[in-house]
Amino acid sequence: MERYTPQRKFADRRYQVSSARTYFYVNEAQCEKNMETFINCIDAVSDATHGTGFAAIKMTALGRPQLLMQLSEVIARARQYFTQVTGESGPILFSDIKTDVFEKRFREENILTDNVSVRTWLDNMTYDQKGLIHLFSWSGLIDANILLMSQSPEWSYGTYDLSTYKGRRGDYAKQCDVRVMVDAEQTYFQPAISRLTLEMMKKYNQEKAIVFNTYQCYLKETFNNLSLDLEQSYRQKFYFGAKLVRGAYMEQERARAVELGYEDPVNPSYDATTEMYQECLRECLRRIKTNKLIGETQRIAIMIASHNEDTVRYTVNKMTELGIDPLDKVLCFGQLLGMCDHISLPLGQAGYSVYKYVPYGPVNEVLPYLSRRATENSSLLEKLDKEKTLLMRELWRRLTSGQIFYKPKGNYTPVGAQKY
């Protein structure tokens, strides 16, 4: 489990990361302060959008990142254990394994299934009529000592805090009718983050998609993870929300994999990442089309968070091909405020839901982030040049045509524009 081994060289998680905010653990008081910032952000979104907006949060701001790494290792080891017990090499969700398989194997190994601890562990498995979904529920992980007995009391306490924070955040977001996007982070944290997010979905996404998970398409396992989570939403009967991004930690992930000697988790090329993004999008749209045919259009909600014109064009064409209308409101687009308005505005005028991402926080922290995003690669700067050219062209057109004051209008009513 080299991936989940702490490494001093990468203790500063800003190493080779320019496009993501990094939080460092100071103490629980700082985590509480971060929680208050997220709550204030939810309030701001609620006041501004009346139930149509998003707030983004990061799990590493709410506890010790090392806890997320350790929990990710627990999840990875549980998957290994499943393979050793059942002989099944694929994902638990698709294996159709019943709990009696474990009881039978335990008896073969002379493990007493009437032992209280063993019985508790078996009872805490998550399963439905098709078979196992997870080897343990989140509450089972917290309450049952069998998985935590090798960890320190501090580990258990910190994990409980993370669970409490996610509950407070989810409760408040649902109360304010604000959707929450949980940011993806490094692969050595992500199993825990995704698991926590899915548990939040299961609790809060019973009427519509309130909680969204983020999928970084530069990773080799992204399509498999997305497919599993989609299937889990069907099996456990909750609404599914996903944000698709290319990713923010590629250089660090590759350097860390080389340093610790495990397989590079990143796709081998830009084209492979593009194909991964499109494959994930196609799977989501395919399921949305199926849901629409049976009258459950809103079961899946997707955000395409991209400044890439080709990605946006591909999405629009695919929606048209599959008969998914912008007014179905199952898919939206997102770009940073002040960037790629030449993509955002035409999409909005055509009836698509478009969101501008507004970094929220102290000015001395937000401005450096925006500066890094603007300079992280030349393609964004090229887009800014293109925007300036388009603006100058439009200004000249207005001057020469006499339309100094001109506001294009689409033939739709934007969601959230109703008076309250």
C-alpha positions in Angstrom: 0.0 0.0 0.0 2.8 2.4 -1.0 0.3 5.0 -2.2 -1.0 5.5 1.3 2.4 5.9 2.9 3.2 9.4 4.3 6.2 10.9 2.5 8.1 13.9 3.9 9.0 15.1 0.5 5.3 15.6 -0.3 4.3 16.9 3.1 3.8 20.3 1.5 0.8 19.4 -0.8 1.3 22.6 -2.8 4.3 20.8 -4.4 3.8 21.1 -8.2 0.1 22.1 -7.7 -1.0 25.6 -9.0 -4.7 25.3 -9.7 -6.1 24.1 -6.4 -6.4 25.6 -3.0 -4.4 23.6 -0.3 -5.5 23.5 3.3 -3.0 22.5 6.1 -4.1 21.2 9.4 -3.4 23.5 12.4 -5.9 22.4 15.0 -9.5 21.6 15.5 -10.3 25.3 16.1 -9.0 26.1 12.6 -11.2 23.3 11.1 -14.2 24.8 12.9 -13.3 28.2 11.4 -13.1 26.6 7.9 -16.5 25.1 8.6 -17.9 28.5 9.4 -16.5 29.8 6.1 -18.2 27.0 4.2 -21.5 27.8 6.0 -21.1 31.5 5.1 -20.5 30.5 1.5 -23.7 28.4 1.5 -25.6 31.4 2.9 -24.2 33.7 0.2 -25.2 31.3 -2.6 -28.6 30.8 -1.1 -29.3 34.6 -0.9 -28.0 35.1 -4.5 -29.6 32.2 -6.3 -32.7 31.1 -4.4 -32.1 27.4 -4.7 -30.3 27.1 -8.0 -26.7 27.7 -6.9 -23.7 25.6 -5.9 -21.1 25.8 -3.1 -17.8 24.0 -3.4 -15.9 22.5 -0.4 -12.8 20.6 0.4 -12.6 17.7 2.8 -9.0 18.4 3.8 -10.1 21.7 5.3 -12.2 19.9 7.9 -9.7 17.6 9.6 -6.3 16.0 9.6 -5.5 15.0 6.0 -3.6 12.0 7.4 -6.9 10.6 8.6 -8.2 10.7 5.1 -5.1 8.8 3.9 -5.5 6.2 6.6 -9.2 5.7 5.9 -8.3 5.4 2.2 -5.9 2.6 3.1 -8.6 0.9 5.2 -10.9 1.0 2.1 -8.2 -0.3 -0.2 -7.3 -3.1 2.2 -11.0 -4.0 2.6 -11.2 -4.4 -1.2 -8.1 -6.7 -1.1 -9.7 -8.7 1.7 -12.9 -9.1 -0.3 -10.8 -10.6 -3.2 -8.9 -13.0 -0.8 -12.1 -14.3 0.8 -14.3 -14.6 -2.3 -11.8 -15.1 -5.1 -13.6 -12.4 -7.0 -11.2 -9.9 -8.6 -13.7 -7.3 -9.8 -15.5 -4.6 -7.9 -17.6 -5.7 -4.9 -20.7 -4.0 -6.4 -20.7 -6.1 -9.6 -19.8 -9.4 -7.9 -23.3 -10.4 -6.6 -21.8 -11.9 -3.5 -24.0 -12.6 -0.5 -22.9 -12.3 3.1 -23.2 -16.1 3.6 -20.1 -16.5 1.4 -18.1 -14.8 4.2 -19.8 -16.8 6.9 -18.9 -20.0 5.0 -15.3 -19.0 4.5 -15.0 -18.0 8.2 -16.2 -21.4 9.3 -13.7 -23.0 6.9 -10.9 -21.0 8.6 -12.3 -21.9 12.1 -13.3 -18.3 12.8 -16.3 -18.3 15.1 -19.2 -16.5 13.4 -21.1 -16.3 16.7 -18.3 -14.1 18.2 -19.8 -10.7 19.0 -17.2 -8.7 17.2 -17.3 -10.9 14.1 -21.1 -10.9 14.1 -21.1 -7.1 14.4 -18.8 -6.8 11.5 -21.0 -9.1 9.3 -24.1 -7.2 10.3 -22.5 -3.8 9.4 -22.0 -4.9 5.7 -23.9 -2.8 3.2 -26.0 -5.0 0.8 -29.3 -5.2 -1.0 -31.2 -8.0 -2.7 -28.5 -8.3 -5.4 -25.7 -8.8 -3.0 -22.9 -6.8 -1.3 -22.3 -3.2 -2.0 -19.6 -2.5 0.6 -17.9 -4.6 3.2 -18.8 -2.0 5.8 -21.1 0.9 6.2 -19.7 4.3 7.3 -21.5 4.0 10.7 -20.1 0.5 11.0 -16.6 1.8 10.4 -17.0 4.4 13.2 -18.8 2.1 15.7 -17.2 -1.2 15.2 -13.8 -1.6 16.7 -12.9 -4.5 14.4 -11.6 -2.2 11.7 -10.2 0.5 14.0 -8.5 -1.6 16.6 -5.1 -1.1 15.1 -5.5 2.7 15.0 -5.0 5.2 17.8 -7.8 6.8 19.8 -6.9 10.1 18.1 -7.6 8.5 14.7 -11.0 7.4 15.8 -11.8 10.8 17.3 -10.6 12.7 14.2 -12.7 10.4 11.9 -15.7 11.1 14.0 -15.1 14.8 13.6 -15.0 14.5 9.9 -18.2 12.6 9.9 -19.8 15.3 12.2 -18.6 18.1 9.9 -19.9 16.5 6.8 -23.3 16.0 8.5 -23.5 19.7 9.6 -22.6 20.8 6.1 -25.1 18.5 4.4 -27.9 19.4 6.8 -27.3 23.1 6.3 -27.0 22.9 2.5 -30.3 21.0 2.3 -32.0 23.4 4.6 -30.8 26.4 2.4 -31.5 24.4 -0.8 -28.0 24.9 -2.0 -26.1 22.2 -3.9 -22.7 21.2 -2.6 -19.8 20.1 -4.8 -17.1 18.1 -2.9 -13.8 18.8 -4.6 -11.6 15.9 -5.7 -8.1 15.8 -4.2 -5.0 13.6 -4.4 -5.5 9.9 -5.1 -4.1 8.9 -1.7 -7.1 10.9 -0.1 -9.7 10.2 -2.8 -11.1 6.8 -1.7 -12.0 8.2 1.6 -13.4 11.5 0.2 -15.5 9.7 -2.4 -16.8 7.3 0.2 -17.8 10.1 2.6 -19.4 12.0 -0.4 -21.4 8.9 -1.4 -22.6 8.5 2.1 -23.7 12.2 2.1 -25.5 11.5 -1.2 -27.3 8.5 0.3 -28.6 10.7 3.1 -29.3 14.0 1.4 -30.0 13.1 -2.2 -33.4 11.5 -1.6 -35.5 14.1 -3.4 -33.0 15.7 -5.8 -29.2 16.0 -6.2 -27.9 18.2 -3.4 -24.4 16.6 -3.0 -22.1 16.3 -6.0 -18.9 14.3 -6.2 -16.0 15.4 -8.4 -14.3 13.1 -10.9 -10.9 13.9 -12.3 -10.6 12.6 -15.8 -6.8 12.6 -16.0 -6.8 9.5 -13.8 -6.9 6.0 -15.3 -9.6 4.7 -12.8 -12.0 7.6 -13.2 -14.5 5.9 -15.6 -14.6 2.7 -13.4 -15.1 4.8 -10.3 -17.9 6.9 -11.9 -19.6 3.7 -13.2 -19.5 2.1 -9.8 -20.9 5.2 -8.1 -23.7 5.5 -10.7 -24.6 1.9 -10.1 -24.5 2.4 -6.4 -27.0 5.3 -6.7 -29.4 2.9 -8.4 -28.9 0.1 -6.0 -29.3 2.3 -2.9 -32.0 4.5 -4.5 -30.6 8.1 -4.2 -30.2 10.9 -6.7 -26.7 11.2 -8.2 -24.6 14.4 -8.7 -21.3 14.6 -10.5 -18.9 17.3 -11.5 -16.5 16.3 -14.4 -13.1 18.0 -14.5 -9.8 17.2 -16.1 -7.9 17.5 -12.8 -5.5 19.6 -10.7 -2.7 17.4 -9.3 -1.1 15.6 -12.3 2.5 16.6 -11.8 2.5 15.9 -8.1 0.7 12.5 -8.7 3.3 11.4 -11.2 6.3 12.6 -9.1 4.9 10.8 -6.0 4.3 7.6 -7.9 7.9 7.5 -9.1 9.3 8.4 -5.7 7.3 5.7 -3.8 7.4 3.0 -6.6 3.7 2.5 -7.4 2.0 2.6 -10.8 1.4 6.1 -12.2 -2.3 6.8 -11.7 -2.4 9.4 -14.5 -3.4 8.8 -18.1 -0.4 8.6 -20.5 -1.4 11.6 -22.7 -3.7 14.6 -23.1 -5.7 12.7 -25.7 -6.2 9.8 -23.3 -7.6 12.3 -20.8 -9.9 13.8 -23.4 -11.2 10.4 -24.3 -11.7 9.6 -20.6 -13.7 12.8 -20.1 -15.8 12.0 -23.1 -16.4 8.4 -22.0 -17.5 9.5 -18.6 -19.8 12.1 -20.2 -21.3 9.5 -22.6 -22.0 7.1 -19.7 -23.8 9.9 -17.7 -25.8 11.0 -20.7 -26.7 7.5 -21.7 -28.2 6.9 -18.2 -29.9 10.3 -18.3 -31.6 9.3 -21.6 -32.7 6.0 -20.1 -34.1 7.8 -17.0 -35.9 10.3 -19.2 -37.6 7.4 -21.1 -39.1 6.1 -17.8 -40.1 9.5 -16.5 -37.2 9.9 -14.0 -35.2 12.6 -15.8 -33.8 14.3 -12.7 -32.2 11.1 -11.1 -28.8 12.2 -12.4 -27.3 15.7 -12.5 -24.0 16.6 -14.1 -21.8 19.7 -14.2 -19.3 20.0 -17.0 -16.6 22.1 -15.4 -14.4 23.0 -18.3 -12.8 25.9 -20.2 -12.2 23.7 -23.2 -14.2 24.7 -26.2 -14.0 21.2 -27.8 -15.3 19.6 -24.6 -18.2 22.0 -24.5 -19.0 21.5 -28.2 -18.9 17.8 -27.8 -21.3 17.9 -24.8 -23.8 20.1 -26.7 -23.7 17.9 -29.7 -24.1 14.7 -27.6 -27.1 16.1 -25.8 -28.7 16.9 -29.1 -28.0 13.5 -30.5 -29.6 11.8 -27.4 -32.6 14.1 -27.3 -31.6 15.7 -24.0 -33.0 19.3 -23.9 -31.2 22.1 -22.1 -34.5 22.8 -20.3 -34.4 19.3 -18.8 -31.9 20.9 -16.4 -29.9 17.7 -15.8 -26.6 19.1 -17.1 -24.9 22.4 -16.5 -21.6 24.1 -17.4 -19.1 25.8 -15.2 -16.2 28.2 -15.7 -14.2 30.6 -13.6 -15.6 34.1 -13.2 -13.8 36.4 -15.6 -12.6 33.5 -17.8 -14.1 32.1 -21.0 -17.1 34.4 -21.1 -17.2 33.8 -24.9 -18.2 30.2 -24.0 -20.4 31.0 -21.0 -22.6 33.7 -22.5 -23.6 31.9 -25.7 -24.4 28.8 -23.7 -26.6 30.8 -21.4 -28.4 32.6 -24.3 -29.1 29.2 -25.9 -30.9 28.0 -22.8 -28.2 26.0 -21.1 -27.5 26.3 -17.3 -24.1 28.0 -16.9 -22.4 28.8 -13.6 -19.4 31.1 -13.0 -17.1 29.8 -10.2 -16.4 32.6 -7.7 -13.6 31.9 -5.2 -14.8 32.9 -1.7 -12.5 34.0 1.1 -10.1 36.6 2.3 -8.7 38.8 -0.5 -5.1 37.9 0.4 -5.9 34.2 -0.2 -8.2 34.5 -3.2 -6.1 36.7 -5.4 -3.0 34.5 -5.4 -5.3 31.6 -6.3 -6.8 33.5 -9.3 -3.3 34.6 -10.4 -2.1 31.0 -10.4 -5.1 29.8 -12.3 -4.6 32.5 -14.9 -0.9 31.6 -15.4 -1.0 27.8 -14.9 -0.9 27.1 -18.6 -0.6 29.0 -21.9 -4.0 27.7 -23.2 -5.9 29.9 -20.7 -3.9 32.9 -21.7 -4.7 32.1 -25.3 -8.4 32.0 -24.5 -8.1 35.4 -22.8 -6.5 36.8 -26.1 -9.4 35.3 -28.0 -11.9 36.9 -25.7 -10.3 40.3 -26.2 -10.4 39.8 -30.0 -14.1 38.9 -29.8 -14.9 41.9 -27.6 -13.1 44.3 -29.9 -15.0 42.8 -32.9 -18.3 43.2 -31.2 -17.5 46.7 -30.1 -16.7 47.6 -33.7 -19.8 46.0 -35.0 -22.0 48.0 -32.5 -20.3 51.3 -33.4 -20.7 50.7 -37.2 -24.3 49.4 -37.0 -25.6 52.0 -34.6 -26.4 49.4 -31.9 -24.4 51.0 -29.1 -26.7 49.5 -26.4 -27.6 46.0 -27.4 -28.6 43.0 -25.2 -29.1 39.7 -26.9 -32.0 37.7 -25.6 -32.7 34.0 -25.7 -36.2 32.5 -26.0 -36.3 31.1 -22.5 -36.7 32.1 -18.8 -33.6 31.5 -16.8 -34.0 29.3 -13.8 -33.9 31.4 -10.7 -35.1 34.5 -12.5 -38.6 34.3 -11.0 -39.5 36.9 -8.5 -39.8 35.8 -4.9 
